[in-house]
C-alpha cells in the first residue's frame, strides 16, 4: 500500500493484454504471445496469455517476433484463427467419441 492507502497499480500491462489485428487477411499482428510453439507455411501454433491460438492459411511467414514484448507479426493469406481451450477440447472429444461409437 502507498501513502494514500491505495494498492500500487501495474502500469506494465503488456504481459496481460492480448490483441489480434488482422489487416486485409494478409497481415496479422498479435500481442500477448508467450511462445511460438510451431509454424510452417500453412499453420502457426502460438501460446498466448489467453490460451493457445492456431492460425491457418497459405504462404504464411513470420515477419516479426519480439519475445520480450510478446508481439508477433505473420504475413500471408489468413484463412482461420482458432483458440484451443482445454475445457472445449474435452467437450469436443466427448462429442466425437459419442458420434463414432
N, C-alpha and C positions, 0 to 999 in steps of 0.2 A: 504494500500500500504506500502511496506517496503522501506528501504533507497535506493534501486536500482530502485524504480519506478514500481516494479512488484507487482502484487496481490499475496497474500500468497497462496500457494498450500496446498491442503488437502492430506497429506500422509496417513491418516487413511481411506482407501477406502473399508474396509470390509463391510460397510453399503451398498455401491453401487454395489459391484461386486456380480455376480450371476453365479455360475458354477455348472454343473451337471456332475458327473463322475460315469459311470456305468462299473463295472468290472465283466465280465463273466455272466452278467444278474443275479448275486447273491448278489452283494454289490453295493449300491447306495449312493454316497456321494454328498451332496448338500450344497452349501454355499449361503448366501444372503437370508436366511429364516427369515421372520418376526415372523411367528406364525404357530404352528401346530394346525389346526382347528379341525380335527377329524382323527381318524385312527382305523382300525381293521386289521385282518389278511389278508384281501383281497384288502383294499383300504386306501390310505392316502390322505388327503387334506391339502396342505401347502400353506400359503400365503408367497410369495417371493417378492423381490423388483421388479421383472419383471411380477408380476401377480400371480394368483392362479395356482397351479400345482397339478394335480391329478396323483397319482402313483397307478397302479393296478397290482395285482399279486397274488401269492399263498404263504401262510405261511409267510407273511410279519411281521417283527419285528423291532421295534425302538431300535437300538443298541446304538446310541449316540445322545444326544441333548445338544448342547451348546447354550443357549439362548443369552448370551452376544455377542458371535461371529457370531451367526446366522448359525451355522453348524448343519446338521442332517445327520445321517447315518442309512440307512434302509437295512436290510438283508432279503433275501427270494428269490423267483423266480419272477423276474420282467417281466410283460407282456406288460405294456403300460405306457407311460408318455404323459400327455396332459396338455397344458396350456389353461386356460379359460380366454378369453378376453371379456369384456363387449360388445365391438363392434361386434365381431364374434358371440357371443352368441345371440345377437339380430338378426343378419343375419340368423343364423341357425333356430331360432324360426320362422322368417318370411318365410323361405323356407318350413318348415314343415307345417305351418299353410296354405300355399297355396296348398301344396300337399294333405292335408286331408280336403279340403272344401267340 
